[in-house]
Amino acid sequence: MSTKADEYIKIDRSKQLGDEQDVGHNRWHPDIKPVAEVEPGQTIGIETRDAFDGQFDDDTPAADVGCCNLNLIHPLTGPVFIKGAEPGDILEVKVQEVAPQAFGFTVQVPGFGFLRDVFTEPHIIHWHIADNKAISPDLPGVCIPGAPFMGVIGTSPSHELLEQINKRETDLQERGGAVLLPDTTDAVPTDAGIASKAVRTIAPHESGGNVDIKQLTAGTTVRIPVYTEGALFSVGDAHFAQGDNESCGTAVEMGATFYGSFSLKKGEAKKRNINDIQFYRDDYFTSPEMAVPQRFFATTGQSYTKDGVAHSEETTLAARNALLNMIEYLVTERGYTDQQAYAICSVAVDLKISEMVDVPNFIVSAFLPLDIFTE
């Protein structure tokens, strides 16, 4: 680790968050007490657990993935109190470094992921991370270049925002939507008064959270609206690399150490009615060869089903078809199994909206960088 920190939060990765509750949480709530305090301009180092809270290691068989505990997702480290931060401000977080641990994994959990109706069996890729590359005996001929970032990065919602989120997501569930509402099971903090109302970390919200944006690598500045005094900033769910889709629900997951610094744009979120995160940088977020692959293979998908039923202006269906077509390519022309191909899509394939104006058929393209293949 090369970054020098003014403040540092250390964890014991041999323990799960439930055994070390004084340094983190796995729900969002404004009453969670901060574990550190920094001034704007100071650099903080924050050690983090992997997204599944240490349930997998290099010997974990696929069968164990099928019985993993999803209530433990995501163990976050924090919150951090940023002095001077007030509701209505924008917190600017400059990502300085995301230092990987040596082990990573990509799992397919039954019932989870974009193509969960197609991929119903558990699966795991065990990654070995070194020299900014990830390789696995479970995916021969593949080498994934590193572009580490934090999947979860955010501030705490206020009590008012918490109520708004729970109300609209309860309404969504009643309309048949896929939602994870507050659940006290395995919640940290364990206080039922907090856990019964706290937002799960699975979905992103106005204050950030599980955004899974692969461009948030070292050098990127993230703007996050502030809803509580001190902002109450937390991070977790580090990814060594990810495709712009994370289709199977996981990237190259890992424990990591986040280094970052903070600044404030006073009153700007309120003044400009900013209710979502923004981010910017001045150079490539990863190597140019991976940011804009010189060599790639692409598939496309449109807004109609495989059996010929048209759906007007349906981006989700187009994305699904593009991914299924890419999986078919990886299986028939590259020789991988269906589940191996699905994992490759999740960690390396970028989905891009090619057009969404030519009604009724939108087009989504799936880009596979060919330089990940070593054979």
C-alpha positions in Angstrom: 0.0 0.0 0.0 1.5 3.2 -1.1 -1.0 5.8 0.1 -0.3 7.6 3.4 -3.4 8.1 5.6 -4.1 10.7 8.3 -6.7 8.4 9.8 -7.0 4.6 9.4 -9.8 2.1 10.2 -8.4 -1.4 10.7 -10.6 -4.6 10.8 -10.0 -8.2 11.5 -10.8 -10.1 8.3 -10.7 -13.4 10.1 -13.9 -12.4 11.8 -17.3 -11.6 10.2 -18.8 -8.2 10.8 -21.2 -9.6 13.4 -18.2 -10.4 15.5 -16.7 -6.9 15.1 -19.7 -4.6 15.1 -17.8 -1.6 16.4 -16.2 -0.9 13.0 -19.1 -1.4 10.5 -22.7 -2.1 9.5 -24.6 -3.9 6.8 -27.7 -1.7 6.8 -28.1 2.1 6.2 -29.5 4.2 9.0 -28.7 7.7 10.3 -28.5 6.6 14.0 -25.5 4.3 13.3 -22.6 5.9 15.3 -19.5 6.9 13.4 -16.3 5.0 14.0 -13.9 7.7 12.8 -13.9 11.5 12.2 -11.9 13.4 9.6 -11.5 17.0 8.4 -12.0 17.9 4.8 -8.7 17.4 3.0 -7.5 14.6 5.2 -6.9 11.1 3.8 -8.4 8.1 5.4 -7.6 4.5 4.9 -10.5 2.0 5.4 -10.1 -1.8 5.4 -13.1 -3.6 4.1 -14.5 -7.1 4.0 -15.7 -8.8 0.8 -19.4 -8.5 -0.1 -20.4 -11.9 1.3 -18.6 -11.3 4.6 -16.0 -14.0 4.3 -18.3 -16.9 3.4 -16.1 -18.1 0.6 -12.5 -19.0 0.3 -10.2 -20.8 -2.1 -11.6 -24.2 -1.1 -15.3 -23.3 -1.2 -17.2 -25.8 -3.5 -20.0 -24.6 -5.7 -22.6 -26.5 -3.6 -21.8 -24.2 -0.6 -22.7 -21.1 -2.8 -26.2 -22.4 -3.0 -26.7 -22.2 0.8 -24.9 -18.9 1.5 -26.4 -16.3 3.8 -27.5 -13.3 1.7 -28.6 -11.4 4.8 -24.9 -10.7 5.5 -24.5 -8.6 2.3 -22.9 -6.1 2.4 -20.5 -5.6 5.3 -19.5 -2.0 5.2 -16.7 -0.2 7.2 -17.8 3.0 8.7 -19.5 5.4 9.0 -17.0 8.2 8.9 -18.0 11.6 10.2 -16.7 14.4 8.0 -16.5 17.6 9.9 -18.5 20.5 8.5 -20.7 18.3 6.3 -24.4 19.3 6.6 -27.6 18.3 4.8 -27.8 20.0 1.4 -24.1 19.9 0.8 -22.3 17.8 -1.8 -19.6 15.5 -0.4 -16.7 15.1 -2.9 -14.8 11.9 -2.4 -11.5 11.7 -4.2 -10.6 8.0 -4.6 -6.9 7.7 -4.1 -6.3 4.0 -4.0 -8.2 0.7 -3.7 -5.6 -1.9 -2.6 -6.7 -5.5 -3.3 -6.4 -8.6 -1.1 -4.9 -11.7 -2.8 -8.1 -13.8 -3.0 -11.2 -13.0 -5.0 -14.3 -14.9 -6.2 -17.2 -14.6 -8.7 -20.3 -16.5 -7.6 -23.7 -17.4 -9.1 -26.3 -17.7 -6.4 -29.6 -19.3 -7.3 -32.3 -16.7 -7.4 -29.9 -13.8 -7.8 -28.5 -12.0 -10.8 -29.9 -10.7 -14.1 -30.4 -14.0 -15.8 -31.5 -15.9 -12.6 -34.3 -17.6 -14.5 -31.7 -19.2 -16.9 -28.9 -19.9 -14.4 -30.4 -21.8 -11.5 -27.4 -23.7 -10.2 -24.7 -22.4 -7.9 -21.3 -21.7 -9.3 -18.0 -20.2 -8.1 -14.8 -18.9 -9.8 -11.8 -18.7 -7.4 -9.5 -15.9 -8.4 -5.8 -15.4 -7.5 -4.9 -11.7 -7.5 -1.3 -10.6 -8.0 0.6 -8.1 -10.2 -2.7 -6.3 -11.0 -4.1 -9.4 -12.7 -6.7 -12.0 -11.7 -6.4 -15.6 -12.9 -8.3 -18.8 -12.0 -7.9 -22.5 -12.5 -11.7 -22.4 -12.9 -11.4 -20.2 -16.1 -8.4 -21.5 -18.1 -7.1 -19.1 -20.7 -8.5 -16.0 -19.1 -6.6 -13.2 -17.4 -8.5 -10.2 -16.1 -6.6 -6.9 -15.7 -7.2 -5.1 -12.5 -9.3 -1.9 -12.2 -10.1 -1.9 -8.5 -13.0 0.1 -7.2 -15.6 0.1 -4.4 -19.0 -1.3 -5.3 -20.6 0.3 -2.3 -19.7 3.9 -1.6 -22.2 6.3 0.0 -23.5 8.4 2.8 -26.3 7.8 5.3 -29.9 8.7 4.4 -31.7 11.0 6.8 -34.7 9.8 8.8 -36.9 11.6 6.2 -35.2 10.0 3.2 -35.3 6.6 5.0 -39.0 6.9 5.3 -39.4 8.0 1.7 -37.3 5.0 0.4 -39.2 2.5 2.5 -42.6 3.9 1.5 -41.9 3.8 -2.2 -40.2 0.4 -2.2 -43.1 -1.1 -0.1 -45.4 0.3 -2.8 -43.2 -1.2 -5.5 -43.3 -4.6 -3.8 -47.1 -4.4 -3.6 -47.1 -3.8 -7.4 -45.1 -6.9 -8.0 -41.6 -5.4 -8.1 -38.4 -7.1 -6.9 -37.5 -5.4 -3.6 -35.6 -6.2 -0.4 -37.3 -4.3 2.4 -35.9 -3.9 5.9 -35.1 -7.2 7.6 -33.6 -7.6 11.1 -32.2 -11.0 10.4 -28.4 -10.8 10.8 -28.6 -7.0 10.7 -25.7 -5.0 12.0 -26.4 -3.0 14.1 -28.5 -5.6 15.9 -30.6 -2.9 17.6 -34.2 -3.7 16.5 -35.1 0.0 16.6 -32.5 0.6 13.9 -32.6 -2.7 11.9 -36.4 -2.7 11.6 -36.3 0.5 9.5 -32.8 0.5 8.1 -32.4 0.2 4.3 -30.7 -2.9 3.0 -27.4 -2.3 1.1 -28.4 -4.4 -2.0 -29.9 -1.4 -3.9 -28.4 2.0 -4.5 -30.3 5.1 -3.5 -30.1 8.9 -3.5 -27.1 8.8 -1.1 -25.1 6.3 -3.2 -24.6 2.9 -1.8 -24.3 -0.2 -4.0 -23.8 1.6 -7.3 -21.3 -0.9 -8.8 -19.9 1.7 -11.2 -16.6 0.3 -12.6 -15.3 3.8 -13.4 -14.9 4.7 -9.7 -11.2 3.7 -9.7 -8.3 5.6 -8.2 -8.3 9.1 -9.6 -12.1 9.5 -9.8 -13.9 12.0 -7.7 -17.4 11.0 -6.6 -20.0 13.6 -5.7 -22.6 12.4 -3.1 -25.5 14.4 -1.7 -25.3 14.9 2.0 -28.5 14.1 4.0 -27.2 14.0 7.6 -24.8 16.0 9.7 -21.3 14.7 9.1 -22.4 12.9 6.0 -21.7 9.5 7.6 -19.7 8.0 4.8 -19.1 4.2 4.4 -17.6 1.9 1.9 -17.4 -1.9 1.1 -18.0 -4.5 -1.6 -14.6 -4.0 -3.3 -14.3 -5.3 -6.9 -11.0 -6.1 -8.6 -12.6 -5.9 -12.0 -16.2 -5.8 -13.4 -18.0 -5.6 -16.7 -20.5 -2.8 -17.2 -23.4 -5.0 -16.2 -22.2 -7.3 -13.4 -24.8 -9.7 -14.8 -24.5 -12.7 -12.6 -24.7 -10.4 -9.5 -21.0 -10.5 -8.7 -17.8 -9.1 -10.1 -14.3 -10.2 -9.1 -15.2 -9.8 -5.4 -12.5 -9.2 -2.8 -11.6 -7.6 0.4 -9.6 -4.4 0.0 -8.3 -1.2 1.6 -9.9 2.1 0.4 -8.0 5.3 0.5 -9.7 8.6 -0.1 -10.1 12.2 0.9 -13.0 14.6 1.2 -14.1 18.1 0.3 -17.4 19.9 0.5 -19.5 22.0 -1.8 -21.6 23.8 0.7 -25.3 23.9 0.0 -24.9 22.8 -3.7 -27.1 19.7 -3.5 -30.0 21.7 -2.1 -29.4 24.7 -4.4 -29.2 22.6 -7.5 -31.7 19.9 -6.4 -29.1 17.1 -6.8 -30.5 13.8 -5.5 -28.1 11.3 -7.2 -24.4 10.8 -7.2 -22.1 12.2 -9.9 -18.5 11.5 -10.7 -15.7 12.9 -12.8 -12.0 12.4 -13.7 -9.3 13.8 -16.1 -7.8 10.6 -17.6 -8.6 7.0 -18.4 -10.3 5.1 -15.5 -8.3 2.0 -16.4 -5.7 1.2 -19.1 -6.7 2.5 -22.5 -6.7 -1.0 -23.9 -9.5 -2.0 -21.5 -11.3 1.3 -21.3 -11.6 1.4 -25.1 -10.6 -2.1 -26.3 -8.6 -2.2 -29.5 -9.7 -5.8 -30.0 -13.2 -6.9 -29.1 -16.1 -9.1 -30.1 -19.6 -7.8 -29.8 -23.1 -9.2 -29.8 -26.4 -7.3 -29.9 -29.9 -7.7 -28.6 -33.2 -6.1 -29.5 -36.6 -5.6 -28.0 -38.2 -8.9 -28.9 -38.2 -12.4 -27.4 -36.5 -15.4 -28.9 -39.9 -16.8 -29.8 -40.8 -13.7 -31.8 -42.9 -11.6 -29.4 -42.2 -7.9 -29.8 -42.0 -5.5 -26.9 -41.9 -1.8 -27.6 -38.9 0.3 -26.3 -37.8 -2.4 -23.9 -34.1 -1.9 -23.0 -34.1 -4.6 -20.4 -35.1 -7.2 -22.9 -32.5 -6.0 -25.4 -29.8 -6.2 -22.7 -30.9 -9.8 -21.9 -30.7 -10.8 -25.5 -27.3 -9.3 -26.0 -26.0 -11.2 -23.0 -27.6 -14.5 -24.0 -26.0 -14.0 -27.5 -22.6 -13.4 -25.9 -22.9 -16.5 -23.7 -23.8 -18.5 -26.8 -20.6 -17.2 -28.5 -18.4 -18.0 -25.6 -19.8 -21.5 -25.4 -19.8 -22.4 -29.1 -16.7 -20.6 -30.3 -14.6 -20.4 -27.2 -15.5 -23.7 -25.6 -16.5 -22.5 -22.1 -19.5 -23.9 -20.2 -22.6 -21.9 -19.8 -21.7 -20.9 -16.3 -18.2 -20.0 -17.1 -19.5 -17.8 -19.9 -21.9 -16.1 -17.6 -19.1 -15.4 -15.2 -16.9 -13.9 -18.0 -19.8 -11.6 -19.0 -20.2 -10.4 -15.4 -16.5 -9.6 -14.9 -15.4 -8.4 -18.4 -18.3 -7.7 -20.8 -19.6 -4.1 -21.2 -23.2 -3.5 -22.1 -23.8 -0.3 -24.0 -27.1 1.2 -25.3 -26.4 1.5 -29.0 -29.8 3.1 -29.8 -33.1 3.8 -28.0 -35.0 5.8 -30.6 -35.8 3.4 -33.4 -39.2 2.2 -32.1 -40.1 -0.4 -31.3 -36.7 -2.0 -31.2 -33.9 -0.6 -29.0 -30.4 -2.1 -29.4 -28.1 -3.0 -26.6 -24.5 -4.2 -27.6 -22.3 -6.5 -25.4 -18.6 -5.8 -25.9 -16.1 -8.5 -25.0 -12.4 -7.4 -24.8 -10.4 -10.1 -26.5 -7.2 -9.3 -24.7 -8.5 -11.1 -21.6 -7.8 -14.4 -23.4 -4.3 -15.8 -23.0 -4.9 -18.8 -25.4 
